[in-house]
Amino acid sequence: MLTAAADPVRWAVLDRLGDGTHCVCDLQAHVPIAANLLSYHLKVLRAAGLVTTERRGRWVDYTLAADAHEVLAAALPTALASSARSFVGVAP
C-alpha cells in the first residue's frame, strides 16, 4: 500500500485527485509523463484500492477512493498511524 503511494508520480496523481474527479487528459496535463507510464501508475493505484474509476463514453474518470486516507493511515506503523489518523480526522 505504502509502496503504491510513495512513488513521486503516483503521489502527484493522488494529490491532484484530492480535489475531485479528473480524466486522464487532465491528469496528464499536471503530471508530465508519457501516457503509457501514466496508465501504468493509475493501474497500480487502482490495484492498491486508492483510486476508483468510472467510464464516461470513451473516457475514464479517476477519483480518490472514499477510504484512501484511512487505508493509508492503517498501513503506517502504529505510532505513525495514530498521528496520521488524528491528522486526517479519523478516530484511533
HELIX and SHEET records of a PDB file:
HELIX    1   1 LEU A    2  ALA A    6  1                                   5    
HELIX    2   2 PRO A    8  LEU A   17  1                                  10    
HELIX    3   3 VAL A   24  HIS A   30  1                                   7    
HELIX    4   4 ALA A   35  ALA A   47  1                                  13    
HELIX    5   5 ALA A   68  ALA A   75  1                                   8    
HELIX    6   6 THR A   78  PHE A   87  1                                  10    
SHEET    1   A 3 HIS A  22  CYS A  23  0                                        
SHEET    2   A 3 TRP A  59  LEU A  64 -1                                        
SHEET    3   A 3 VAL A  51  ARG A  56 -1                                        
END                                                                             
